[in-house]
């Protein structure tokens, strides 16, 4: 019973933590609204895998590695490069919207979709703090006694599944909406998703500068 309650709590926390718009959601949305359902699913799988990895880092005692300012700044810098690359590809694709629905496009590749989902989620080390906060909340409810490997694994599995569930629901909605989206509108959607990726990259750039220049 305790494991079930812990799993449900972690699932709820992961579900709501996934709501804010981020690079992984945008990459999934690009594929879902273009009709590439499997590719969108692989983006979700990739980002959930990264989320679970950070959960393991946080809960199995190696989180201090990510507290080094240089490590954090490096992750932020990589995030900016990844997001700029994705933004460029997205805006370029918006210029030829008729190609977005073809199965031969790069956005329909399931392998690259998983890599994309994993990489954009993996460049966000502060998510470790979210795991630690959630874990502390579970402790307040008395769901962590005894604190065994099984308990930690249950919490990580629940959180990652909750994260994937929200993205999956969003992907299904967008996939259903694709029939109402014309090719011209699809091009505009891609363009603004590319712009959003650029805006998100500015937050990561600011984060890197704050680490390098703490007085900012």
C-alpha positions, -999 to +999 in steps of 0.1 A: +000+000+000+028+024+009+045+018-025+013+024-043+007+058-025+044+067-031+040+059-068+008+079-071+024+109-054+054+108-076+032+104-107+012+134-097+043+155-091+058+144-125+025+152-143+023+187-130+060+193-134+056+186-171+030+213-177+053+244-181+063+247-218+099+235-225+120+223-254+109+187-251+072+196-253+079+218-283+098+190-301+070+166-294+044+191-305+062+197-338+059+160-347+024+154-333+008+183-352+026+172-384+011+137-381+043+119-370+027+101-341+055+075-335+082+102-337+063+123-312+061+093-289+098+087-292+105+123-281+084+117-250+103+085-244+136+102-247+127+131-224+112+107-198+144+086-199+164+118-192+140+127-164+145+093-148+182+096-152+182+129-133+159+113-107+185+085-101+213+112-099+193+131-073+181+101-051+211+079-052+235+104-038+255+118-067+236+151-071+266+171-056+284+165-090+259+188-106+264+216-079+298+227-094+293+261-111+315+251-140+294+219-146+261+239-144+275+266-167+286+239-192+252+224-192+236+258-198+260+265-227+252+232-243+215+239-239+218+271-258+236+254-287+211+226-288+181+250-287+196+273-314+202+242-336+166+230-331+153+266-337+172+269-370+159+235-382+123+244-371+123+278-388+139+264-420+112+236-420+085+263-418+095+276-452+085+243-468+054+232-448+042+207-474+073+186-466+064+184-429+037+158-434+059+135-455+072+103-439+107+109-453+113+141-434+139+142-406+111+151-381+095+117-388+127+097-378+119+078-346+156+073-337+165+110-340+132+118-322+144+098-291+178+114-293+163+149-295+139+143-266+167+129-245+193+156-253+170+186-248+159+172-214+194+162-205+207+197-207+186+208-177+205+198-145+184+220-122+157+194-126+176+175-099+163+201-074+127+192-085+134+156-077+148+165-043+119+187-035+094+160-045+113+135-025+113+157+006+075+161+002+071+123+001+091+122+033+067+146+050+039+122+042+058+094+058+061+074+026+099+069+026+103+046+056+122+024+053+143+043+027+153+013+005+164+011-031+130-002-040+114+029-025+137+052-045+131+033-077+093+034-072+095+072-067+116+076-099+094+054-119+062+072-108+077+107-115+090+097-150+057+081-159+037+111-147+060+134-169+054+111-199+017+109-192+011+146-195+032+148-227+013+118-241-021+134-235-008+167-251+005+148-281-027+129-286-047+162-286-023+178-311-023+148-333-061+149-334-060+186-343-038+181-373-068+173-395-080+209-389-046+225-396-038+235-432-003+233-447+000+271-445-010+272-409+014+243-401+042+264-415+033+293-393+030+270-363+065+257-369+079+293-373+065+304-340+077+272-323+112+280-336+109+315-322+098+300-288+129+278-288+151+309-293+133+326-264+139+296-242+176+296-252+178+331-237+168+318-203+196+292-205+220+318-216+211+341-187+215+311-164+250+305-177+259+342-172+246+342-137+268+312-129+299+327-145+291+363-132+273+357-099+268+395-093+244+397-122 
